[in-house]
């Protein structure tokens, strides 16, 4: 099979070092995914911090002459097939647009998609105008456990999907984007009819600026009636898919509990009983995402994600914010525009260079 050249822009946490924070045995960062994939070769990198880039180069075998402080120079000289954009969201749109306009055949962009809907629309336009393959790093979409859950739902063994409960949605941009994306996938990426939400704290709204990203409770309802409940509770990183005759609960995609239809109780009411969740082969969602891009480059077929789904994810995030601003009213989807932009004042996070406990 053909191997594709890849370059990472943003050599910090998600670009190359989050694996040192994780107990998972499978690659999670962009660079570790390229290292493990048999479809791509990491050939260059770019970051504004030379010291971070030097450590990245040492870890992933990128020589000094292929480390660039200027990503535009890197793209012009190296001409990588796949460009990873692992920066913070405030800078993502300009990089994605430049990469799409200057020869990238595929882009793997971190989540959240964009800091504003105007940026999101500009990114969609550039990606589609140039015919660029695109995936966003909402990794649950490529996780084998969630694949098994979707197959179980699609197979009809526990009836049709009715609701999805997200118990710990956390911040809207950084974490809710993950959960909203897997909710979309579990319901076949069907259109969302409306969202309704309230922010836990709206003090970060400053005119047309979000000084920090908020967290929210809320509800999103698909046009087919499937409902997503977005909660902030002490049940950490849990999701539950409730179907007509069964339910599945997972803790961060690592522990899976299936309850299927049992015998009626003494009053003839339906019950649920513990059952065995289908066996699946664990693996790296990052590698699967990269391989999905390579397959699209091979065949011209669409990826599992795509830039339009990434834009829909962003409009759901802004939909919850808009609902709060309207006093908790339902906001019809799709959301065409929104005045707010995420612009945080924060120093770059220092990567964890050594594995935990090293």
WODA-V466403 format. One record per residue. N is the residue number from 0. RES is the residue in one small letter. PHI is phi in radians with two decimals (none if undefined). PSI is psi in radians with two decimals (999 if undefined). D_LAST is the distance of its C-alpha to the last C-alpha in Angstrom with 1 decimal. Layout:
[[N/RES/PHI/PSI/D_LAST] [N/RES/PHI/PSI/D_LAST]]
This chain:
[[0/x/none/2.61/36.8] [1/x/-1.17/2.46/36.7] [2/x/-1.86/2.49/33.3] [3/x/-1.97/2.51/33.1] [4/x/-1.38/2.54/31.5] [5/x/-2.40/2.62/29.2] [6/x/-2.39/2.54/27.9] [7/x/-1.90/2.25/25.6] [8/x/-1.90/2.00/26.8] [9/x/1.79/1.57/24.2] [10/x/-1.70/0.33/20.9] [11/x/-1.58/-2.18/18.8] [12/x/-1.13/-1.17/17.3] [13/x/-1.26/-0.46/19.6] [14/x/-1.13/-0.70/20.4] [15/x/-2.72/-0.13/17.1] [16/x/-2.24/0.03/13.9] [17/x/-1.12/-0.41/14.5] [18/x/-1.03/-0.49/12.9] [19/x/-1.26/-0.26/9.4] [20/x/-1.67/-0.21/10.9] [21/x/-1.80/2.57/12.6] [22/x/-1.57/-0.10/12.6] [23/x/-1.22/2.56/15.4] [24/x/-1.60/0.01/15.4] [25/x/-1.91/2.59/17.9] [26/x/-1.00/2.44/17.8] [27/x/-2.13/-0.72/18.5] [28/x/-1.25/2.85/18.7] [29/x/-1.01/-0.90/21.8] [30/x/-1.13/-0.73/20.4] [31/x/-1.12/-0.57/18.3] [32/x/-1.15/-0.77/21.6] [33/x/-1.11/-0.68/23.6] [34/x/-1.06/-0.64/21.3] [35/x/-1.54/-0.39/21.9] [36/x/-1.31/2.53/25.5] [37/x/-1.67/0.24/28.3] [38/x/-1.96/-0.08/30.5] [39/x/-2.55/2.62/29.0] [40/x/-2.14/2.15/27.6] [41/x/-1.37/2.07/25.6] [42/x/-2.02/-0.30/27.7] [43/x/-2.78/2.90/27.2] [44/x/-2.65/2.81/25.6] [45/x/-2.55/2.45/26.8] [46/x/-2.78/2.69/25.5] [47/x/-1.32/-0.28/27.1] [48/x/-1.88/1.96/24.2] [49/x/-1.10/-0.62/24.0] [50/x/-1.18/-0.69/20.6] [51/x/-1.15/-0.77/19.0] [52/x/-1.13/-0.62/21.1] [53/x/-1.11/-0.76/20.1] [54/x/-1.15/-0.68/16.3] [55/x/-1.07/-0.81/17.6] [56/x/-1.08/-0.71/19.9] [57/x/-1.13/-0.69/17.4] [58/x/-1.23/-0.67/15.2] [59/x/-1.96/0.21/18.5] [60/x/1.23/0.61/20.8] [61/x/-1.70/2.01/23.2] [62/x/-1.16/2.78/25.2] [63/x/-0.97/-0.68/26.1] [64/x/-1.23/-0.17/29.7] [65/x/-1.96/0.34/28.6] [66/x/-1.89/2.18/26.6] [67/x/-2.19/2.28/29.1] [68/x/-1.32/-0.39/29.4] [69/x/-1.95/1.92/32.5] [70/x/-1.18/-0.53/32.1] [71/x/-1.11/-0.70/35.8] [72/x/-1.12/-0.71/35.8] [73/x/-1.06/-0.83/33.1] [74/x/-1.10/-0.69/35.0] [75/x/-1.17/-0.66/38.3] [76/x/-1.52/-0.73/36.9] [77/x/-1.54/-0.51/34.5] [78/x/0.90/0.93/36.5] [79/x/-1.20/2.61/33.7] [80/x/-1.20/-0.80/34.9] [81/x/-2.00/2.28/32.2] [82/x/-2.00/2.11/31.0] [83/x/-1.61/2.24/27.9] [84/x/-1.98/1.70/28.4] [85/x/-1.96/0.53/25.1] [86/x/-1.43/3.12/26.3] [87/x/-1.23/2.73/27.2] [88/x/-1.13/-0.48/30.5] [89/x/-1.02/-0.50/32.7] [90/x/-1.83/-0.01/32.5] [91/x/-1.23/-0.71/32.4] [92/x/-1.07/-0.84/36.2] [93/x/-1.09/-0.60/37.1] [94/x/-1.28/-0.80/34.5] [95/x/-1.05/-0.79/35.4] [96/x/-1.11/-0.77/39.0] [97/x/-1.11/-0.75/38.7] [98/x/-1.09/-0.76/36.8] [99/x/-1.11/-0.63/39.4] [100/x/-1.43/-0.16/42.2] [101/x/-2.26/0.76/40.8] [102/x/1.77/-0.13/40.3] [103/x/-1.11/2.32/37.2] [104/x/-1.53/-0.44/38.2] [105/x/-2.59/2.63/35.5] [106/x/-2.29/2.29/33.2] [107/x/-1.99/1.78/30.0] [108/x/-1.85/2.43/29.8] [109/x/-1.14/2.84/27.3] [110/x/-1.64/2.76/28.8] [111/x/-1.21/2.86/30.7] [112/x/-1.07/-0.84/33.4] [113/x/-2.73/2.75/35.0] [114/x/-1.42/-0.17/35.6] [115/x/-2.68/2.80/39.3] [116/x/-1.26/-0.49/41.7] [117/x/-1.12/-0.76/43.5] [118/x/-1.11/-0.71/40.4] [119/x/-1.04/-0.78/39.9] [120/x/-1.14/-0.67/43.4] [121/x/-1.14/-0.65/43.1] [122/x/-1.16/-0.78/40.1] [123/x/-1.02/-0.80/42.0] [124/x/-1.06/-0.77/45.0] [125/x/-1.19/-0.75/43.1] [126/x/-1.12/-0.81/41.2] [127/x/-1.26/-0.67/44.4] [128/x/-1.08/-0.59/46.6] [129/x/-1.69/0.03/44.6] [130/x/1.11/0.65/43.9] [131/x/-1.53/2.33/40.1] [132/x/-1.21/2.45/38.0] [133/x/-2.48/2.39/35.7] [134/x/-2.40/2.53/32.9] [135/x/-1.84/2.57/31.1] [136/x/-1.37/0.79/27.4] [137/x/-1.54/1.47/28.5] [138/x/-1.12/-0.41/26.4] [139/x/-1.04/-0.46/28.0] [140/x/-1.06/-0.43/31.1] [141/x/-1.98/0.18/29.5] [142/x/-1.42/2.29/27.5] [143/x/-1.04/-0.56/29.0] [144/x/-1.15/-0.77/29.1] [145/x/-1.22/-0.49/31.2] [146/x/-1.07/-0.75/33.2] [147/x/-1.14/-0.68/34.1] [148/x/-1.12/-0.77/35.1] [149/x/-1.11/-0.72/37.3] [150/x/-1.09/-0.67/38.9] [151/x/-1.11/-0.79/39.6] [152/x/-1.12/-0.82/41.3] [153/x/-1.11/-0.53/43.2] [154/x/-1.27/-0.25/44.4] [155/x/1.36/0.15/46.2] [156/x/-1.16/-0.45/45.3] [157/x/-2.10/0.47/44.7] [158/x/1.36/3.13/47.1] [159/x/-1.25/2.64/46.8] [160/x/-1.16/2.33/44.0] [161/x/-2.01/-0.74/45.2] [162/x/-2.68/2.75/42.4] [163/x/-2.23/2.22/38.7] [164/x/-1.97/2.12/37.0] [165/x/-1.83/2.00/33.8] [166/x/-1.52/-0.36/32.6] [167/x/-2.49/1.34/29.9] [168/x/-1.29/-0.42/30.9] [169/x/1.03/-2.59/29.1] [170/x/-1.27/2.56/29.9] [171/x/-1.12/-0.82/32.6] [172/x/-1.33/-0.89/31.4] [173/x/-1.36/-0.70/27.6] [174/x/-1.96/-0.76/27.6] [175/x/-1.03/-0.51/31.2] [176/x/-1.03/-0.63/31.6] [177/x/-1.07/-0.91/29.3] [178/x/-1.19/-0.71/31.4] [179/x/-1.11/-0.62/34.7] [180/x/-1.17/-0.75/34.0] [181/x/-1.25/-0.51/33.3] [182/x/-1.10/-0.75/36.4] [183/x/-1.02/-0.84/38.4] [184/x/-1.10/-0.75/37.3] [185/x/-1.09/-0.44/38.0] [186/x/-1.87/0.59/41.5] [187/x/1.06/0.49/42.1] [188/x/0.97/0.60/41.5] [189/x/-1.21/2.79/44.9] [190/x/-1.15/2.53/46.2] [191/x/-1.61/2.34/45.5] [192/x/-1.46/-0.76/48.7] [193/x/-2.80/2.79/47.5] [194/x/-2.28/2.72/44.8] [195/x/-2.56/2.24/45.1] [196/x/-2.75/2.96/42.5] [197/x/-2.47/2.38/41.9] [198/x/-1.39/2.49/39.1] [199/x/-1.21/-0.49/37.4] [200/x/-2.69/2.16/37.8] [201/x/-1.92/0.29/39.9] [202/x/-1.20/-0.27/39.5] [203/x/-1.44/-0.08/37.5] [204/x/-1.42/2.08/40.6] [205/x/-2.29/1.58/42.2] [206/x/1.15/-2.12/45.2] [207/x/-1.69/0.31/44.1] [208/x/-2.09/2.44/40.5] [209/x/-1.74/1.93/37.5] [210/x/-1.30/-0.40/35.5] [211/x/-2.54/2.90/32.7] [212/x/-1.55/2.36/32.4] [213/x/-1.51/2.96/34.0] [214/x/-1.95/2.74/33.5] [215/x/-2.59/2.59/36.5] [216/x/-1.62/2.67/38.2] [217/x/3.14/-3.14/40.5] [218/x/-2.35/2.42/42.4] [219/x/-2.23/2.31/42.9] [220/x/-2.08/2.23/45.6] [221/x/-1.29/2.80/46.1] [222/x/-1.09/-0.42/49.7] [223/x/-1.52/0.08/49.8] [224/x/1.68/-0.23/49.2] [225/x/-1.11/2.34/45.6] [226/x/-2.05/2.38/44.0] [227/x/-1.92/2.18/40.4] [228/x/-1.82/2.07/39.5] [229/x/-1.81/1.93/36.8] [230/x/-2.07/2.83/35.6] [231/x/-2.17/1.66/33.3] [232/x/-2.27/3.07/32.6] [233/x/-1.36/-0.07/30.0] [234/x/-1.42/1.65/29.7] [235/x/-1.23/2.42/26.5] [236/x/0.67/0.84/26.2] [237/x/-1.95/2.56/29.1] [238/x/-2.35/2.47/32.0] [239/x/-2.25/2.26/35.2] [240/x/-1.83/2.07/37.8] [241/x/-1.85/2.13/41.2] [242/x/-1.96/-3.13/43.8] [243/x/-1.09/-0.64/47.4] [244/x/-2.29/0.44/46.8] [245/x/-3.12/3.01/43.1] [246/x/-2.64/2.60/39.8] [247/x/-2.21/2.31/36.1] [248/x/-2.08/2.37/33.2] [249/x/-2.28/2.50/29.7] [250/x/-1.82/1.76/26.5] [251/x/0.97/0.54/24.6] [252/x/1.22/0.27/25.8] [253/x/-2.01/-0.50/23.9] [254/x/-2.11/2.25/26.4] [255/x/-2.17/2.22/30.1] [256/x/-2.21/2.09/33.2] [257/x/-1.86/2.32/36.7] [258/x/-2.12/2.19/39.9] [259/x/-1.99/3.00/43.1] [260/x/-1.06/2.28/46.7] [261/x/-1.96/-2.97/48.0] [262/x/-1.19/2.59/51.4] [263/x/-1.08/2.63/53.4] [264/x/-1.38/-3.01/53.5] [265/x/-1.14/-0.30/56.7] [266/x/-1.79/0.18/57.9] [267/x/1.40/0.19/57.2] [268/x/-1.45/2.58/54.2] [269/x/-1.19/2.61/51.4] [270/x/-2.31/2.90/48.2] [271/x/-2.07/2.51/44.7] [272/x/-2.25/2.64/43.1] [273/x/-1.04/2.43/39.6] [274/x/-2.47/2.99/39.3] [275/x/-1.55/2.16/36.8] [276/x/-1.21/2.48/35.0] [277/x/-0.99/2.45/35.5] [278/x/-1.20/2.54/32.9] [279/x/-2.60/2.80/31.0] [280/x/-1.63/1.97/28.5] [281/x/-1.09/2.71/25.2] [282/x/-2.97/3.09/24.0] [283/x/-1.43/2.09/22.6] [284/x/-1.17/-0.53/24.9] [285/x/-1.15/-0.79/23.8] [286/x/-1.10/-0.71/24.9] [287/x/-1.11/-0.68/28.0] [288/x/-1.10/-0.80/28.8] [289/x/-1.13/-0.74/28.6] [290/x/-1.14/-0.56/30.7] [291/x/-1.11/-0.73/33.2] [292/x/-1.07/-0.81/33.6] [293/x/-1.05/-0.71/34.2] [294/x/-1.09/-0.71/36.7] [295/x/-1.12/-0.69/38.5] [296/x/-1.15/-0.64/38.7] [297/x/-1.10/-0.79/40.1] [298/x/-1.94/-0.33/42.7] [299/x/1.42/0.01/43.5] [300/x/-1.31/2.70/42.7] [301/x/-1.21/2.71/41.1] [302/x/-1.34/3.00/37.4] [303/x/-1.21/-0.46/36.5] [304/x/-1.74/-1.83/35.8] [305/x/1.91/2.77/37.7] [306/x/-1.25/-0.51/38.6] [307/x/-1.22/-0.68/41.3] [308/x/-1.19/-0.61/39.0] [309/x/-1.10/-0.71/36.5] [310/x/-1.14/-0.69/39.5] [311/x/-1.08/-0.68/40.5] [312/x/-1.01/-0.80/37.1] [313/x/-1.10/-0.70/37.6] [314/x/-1.22/-0.49/41.1] [315/x/-1.15/-0.75/40.0] [316/x/-1.01/-0.87/37.6] [317/x/-1.25/-0.43/40.4] [318/x/-1.12/-0.72/42.8] [319/x/-1.10/-0.71/41.1] [320/x/-1.12/-0.78/41.3] [321/x/-1.09/-0.69/44.9] [322/x/-1.04/-0.76/45.8] [323/x/-1.04/-0.78/44.5] [324/x/-1.13/-0.42/46.6] [325/x/-1.63/0.29/49.6] [326/x/1.32/0.48/49.3] [327/x/1.52/0.23/47.6] [328/x/-1.23/2.70/50.1] [329/x/-1.17/2.39/49.4] [330/x/-1.99/2.04/48.6] [331/x/-1.13/2.53/49.9] [332/x/-1.88/2.63/47.7] [333/x/-1.35/2.76/47.4] [334/x/-1.71/2.00/46.8] [335/x/-1.27/-0.70/48.3] [336/x/-2.68/2.92/47.0] [337/x/-2.80/2.46/45.5] [338/x/-1.38/-0.32/45.7] [339/x/-1.39/2.59/42.2] [340/x/-2.34/2.35/39.3] [341/x/-1.33/2.01/35.7] [342/x/-2.43/1.72/35.1] [343/x/-1.70/2.59/32.3] [344/x/-1.81/1.74/31.8] [345/x/-2.66/2.53/28.0] [346/x/-1.28/2.64/25.7] [347/x/-1.02/2.49/23.3] [348/x/-1.36/2.37/19.9] [349/x/-1.37/2.23/17.0] [350/x/-1.15/2.75/14.6] [351/x/-1.58/1.80/10.9] [352/x/-1.37/-0.42/9.9] [353/x/-2.05/2.58/6.2] [354/x/-1.02/2.58/5.4] [355/x/-0.97/2.33/5.5] [356/x/1.45/0.04/3.8] [357/x/-1.27/999/0.0]]
